[in-house]
Amino acid sequence: VAACPAGHRLAGQRRCVARRALRPGDTAACYAGELYRGQIDHQSYSSDYSCNAAGGMVVDGSRYSNEAAFVNHYHGIAAEPNCRLEDSEELVAAISVMRPVDAGEELLVDYGIEYC
């Protein structure tokens, strides 16, 4: 996790950067947070740090999280994301690499149109 530099769309906020070079298919990070059984359980407590997880669950990183909570939406930062959010039975929710990422490069995903 590093500060967004001056001139960055989110200057002064935090971002998640690769500690080492990553290849397509690598898991850059697992998304950590409170785990809810589904959207209905999560409705009473929703945040901008929520994402769908394996088995129809929802993971919310607003109160408890790790570096994956600082992976930003690509829009306005890069032409396209270099990672994507994935769920699997093993990882619940993970940041998966889509194209080669250099050490020190910011990890970016597509949050969806509602965040543009």
Secondary structure, 3 states (H helix, E strand, C coil): CEECCCCCCCCCCEECECCCCECCCCEEEECCCEEECCHHHHCCCCCCCEEECHHHCEEECCCCCCHHHHCEECCCCCCCCCEEEECCCCCCCEEEECCCECCCCECEECCCHHHC
